[in-house]
């Protein structure tokens, strides 16, 4: 894949014949054949060797997709394996000090030496691995912005740019592996002594493309244990995969046609058409990313491995903080544990909290450090998504909103009381859900637009409903879909909405699997037929790759 934005080119590596394409993406026949073969062999291989088989399968997948750039994942794996063991040894050395024949002062000095050594190892690992990610993903961005700065002050200096390659899944496996190293540093997990097992944790093929970002203590034991044959695992896994394929190929790839047209031609369409494009891009972003995660989790579940949940019906959220507790949950949890909490507990933030409490009261003293922490976290979330000002502003947009909301909560609560608003009424909850969705649509504009200037123009265009076309149907038919496709899209969105509503209230798969065999096979047949017959492929309608593969 080649992803271009603001003149900055990133190449995402996925092999397709002689070119780099999407031959091993989840929505290809190649991947489906690969997975079926792997699943069959997985349950044939003796129990104690299954983790080895998974390792070989994962490396086959990665090398097939990105053989020229496998060096980067190997560097991350080996450095983390060695570094984690070295860190673990410092914990052992520190525990031995209490039994040494030393004075209390001498023991303290020895402990400080060990702690400094441990911290040095951790920082070295973080600099090495995040350094690789930063260089490959952001060097050209920094160079181009420095060159713009030099031009503005009439300097002839130039920072060179390179045709950099972004290895498959580097953002996901780097974050996942560094969480393992940090957990070893904090003493939450012991370092794994088997290099092959660390390599499997880093490269497990269902999650390498788009996550979710797993934790060692949760994911690793499942990868290594001899999972017994289970019909239930296979059934549940295939169900989840089919739901993911429905969201991706029937909905996401269909709405992408309209969203791409609107964001590319917003100057020549109506305000209402622009609103429709924004709305459909929000749907695309959700169904594409969550569809991929469902496929990945389904693949793992078919082998008895439960990966972290990454989405929980985010568009039913009543507030922006709740939205981010439901959206890309594994990234949010990573940022909370490894950035937000450590930052909030720094001496600077503690001092700020105490000073603010003394001057402005307990609530603000407690909330201001949290608000600043949220701004930092969402700035980093924006940066994580890519080297582009849109992503940075998008992250800050959410960080500042959440900070303001937390700081002004007493005022909002006072207004609700004064206005006698029944905050638990269905009407008010509905208003909150629609308000939150509208705010996320603004975020979608910033995220999807070609640049910040275009994002502002699209935002303003969405208010120009005075030019509502006399025949909105005619305009919609110029967006790339015909009438039949719009009918399919509407029906699919209704199904998505109904399923999500039920999932909010119950474990729908447990309910479904208790139904009789005839009913279940009927649903299977309808779902399979819908994916085959209504999935976006064929002449002029090739399946789009997953949106988050570029990150």
HELIX and SHEET records of a PDB file:
HELIX    1   1 UNK A   29  UNK A   44  1                                  16    
HELIX    2   2 UNK A   47  UNK A   49  5                                   3    
HELIX    3   3 UNK A   50  UNK A   66  1                                  17    
HELIX    4   4 UNK A   67  UNK A   69  5                                   3    
HELIX    5   5 UNK A   70  UNK A   97  1                                  28    
HELIX    6   6 UNK A  104  UNK A  152  1                                  49    
HELIX    7   7 UNK A  170  UNK A  186  1                                  17    
HELIX    8   8 UNK A  195  UNK A  203  1                                   9    
HELIX    9   9 UNK A  205  UNK A  207  5                                   3    
HELIX   10  10 UNK A  216  UNK A  220  3                                   5    
HELIX   11  11 UNK A  221  UNK A  224  1                                   4    
HELIX   12  12 UNK A  231  UNK A  245  1                                  15    
HELIX   13  13 UNK A  246  UNK A  252  3                                   7    
HELIX   14  14 UNK A  253  UNK A  264  1                                  12    
HELIX   15  15 UNK A  266  UNK A  268  5                                   3    
HELIX   16  16 UNK A  271  UNK A  302  1                                  32    
HELIX   17  17 UNK A  314  UNK A  316  5                                   3    
HELIX   18  18 UNK A  320  UNK A  326  1                                   7    
HELIX   19  19 UNK A  329  UNK A  335  1                                   7    
HELIX   20  20 UNK A  336  UNK A  340  3                                   5    
HELIX   21  21 UNK A  341  UNK A  344  1                                   4    
HELIX   22  22 UNK A  347  UNK A  360  1                                  14    
HELIX   23  23 UNK A  362  UNK A  385  1                                  24    
HELIX   24  24 UNK A  389  UNK A  407  1                                  19    
HELIX   25  25 UNK A  409  UNK A  418  1                                  10    
HELIX   26  26 UNK A  426  UNK A  448  1                                  23    
HELIX   27  27 UNK A  452  UNK A  461  1                                  10    
HELIX   28  28 UNK A  465  UNK A  467  5                                   3    
HELIX   29  29 UNK A  472  UNK A  476  1                                   5    
HELIX   30  30 UNK A  483  UNK A  505  1                                  23    
HELIX   31  31 UNK A  508  UNK A  513  1                                   6    
HELIX   32  32 UNK A  517  UNK A  534  1                                  18    
HELIX   33  33 UNK A  547  UNK A  550  5                                   4    
SHEET    1   A 3 UNK A   2  UNK A   5  0                                        
SHEET    2   A 3 UNK A   8  UNK A  12 -1                                        
SHEET    3   A 3 UNK A 165  UNK A 166  1                                        
SHEET    1   B 2 UNK A  15  UNK A  16  0                                        
SHEET    2   B 2 UNK A  19  UNK A  20 -1                                        
END                                                                             
